[in-house]
């Protein structure tokens, strides 16, 4: 980083960075598959969360309106 008032990273510094890439295409494919699976699992969990929140809101609404009574 450089700069006196605001720190920044310039293009000169970025060009000198070494970035390790997977050696073969099979490894890249395996990494991409794992990341895709994680994205799909997160989408399912988010959908489940939204459904549960909706169900909770509906139950609270029934309790507040008096349609459902707790004994």
C-alpha positions as CSV (number, residue, x, y, z in Angstrom):
1,X,0.0,0.0,0.0
2,X,1.1,3.5,-0.6
3,X,-0.1,7.0,-0.1
4,X,0.1,9.5,2.7
5,X,-3.6,10.5,3.4
6,X,-5.4,7.6,1.8
7,X,-3.8,4.2,1.4
8,X,-4.0,2.7,-2.1
9,X,-2.6,-0.1,-4.2
10,X,-1.4,0.9,-7.5
11,X,-1.1,-1.0,-10.8
12,X,2.6,-1.3,-10.4
13,X,2.2,-3.2,-7.2
14,X,-0.6,-5.3,-8.7
15,X,1.5,-6.3,-11.7
16,X,4.2,-7.6,-9.4
17,X,1.9,-10.0,-7.5
18,X,2.2,-13.7,-8.1
19,X,-1.1,-15.5,-8.4
20,X,-1.1,-19.3,-8.1
21,X,-3.4,-21.0,-10.5
22,X,-4.3,-24.7,-10.5
23,X,-1.9,-26.6,-12.6
24,X,-4.4,-28.7,-14.6
25,X,-7.9,-28.2,-16.0
26,X,-9.3,-31.1,-13.9
27,X,-8.4,-29.3,-10.7
28,X,-10.1,-26.1,-11.9
29,X,-13.2,-28.1,-12.9
30,X,-13.2,-29.8,-9.4
31,X,-13.0,-26.4,-7.7
32,X,-15.7,-24.9,-9.9
33,X,-18.0,-27.9,-9.1
34,X,-17.5,-27.6,-5.4
35,X,-18.3,-23.8,-5.6
36,X,-21.4,-24.5,-7.7
37,X,-22.6,-27.1,-5.2
38,X,-22.1,-24.6,-2.4
39,X,-24.1,-22.0,-4.3
40,X,-26.9,-24.5,-4.9
41,X,-27.0,-25.5,-1.2
42,X,-27.0,-21.8,-0.2
43,X,-30.0,-21.2,-2.5
44,X,-31.9,-24.1,-1.0
45,X,-31.2,-22.9,2.5
46,X,-32.2,-19.4,1.7
47,X,-35.5,-20.7,0.2
48,X,-36.1,-22.8,3.3
49,X,-35.4,-19.7,5.5
50,X,-37.8,-17.6,3.5
51,X,-40.5,-20.3,3.7
52,X,-40.0,-20.6,7.5
53,X,-40.2,-16.8,8.0
54,X,-43.4,-16.7,5.9
55,X,-44.9,-19.5,8.0
56,X,-44.0,-17.7,11.2
57,X,-45.5,-14.5,10.0
58,X,-48.7,-16.2,9.1
59,X,-48.9,-17.9,12.5
60,X,-48.3,-14.6,14.3
61,X,-51.0,-13.0,12.2
62,X,-53.5,-15.7,13.2
63,X,-52.6,-15.2,16.9
64,X,-52.9,-11.4,16.7
65,X,-56.3,-11.6,15.0
66,X,-57.6,-14.1,17.5
67,X,-58.4,-16.7,14.9
68,X,-56.1,-19.2,16.7
69,X,-56.1,-19.2,20.5
70,X,-53.5,-20.7,22.8
71,X,-54.8,-22.7,25.7
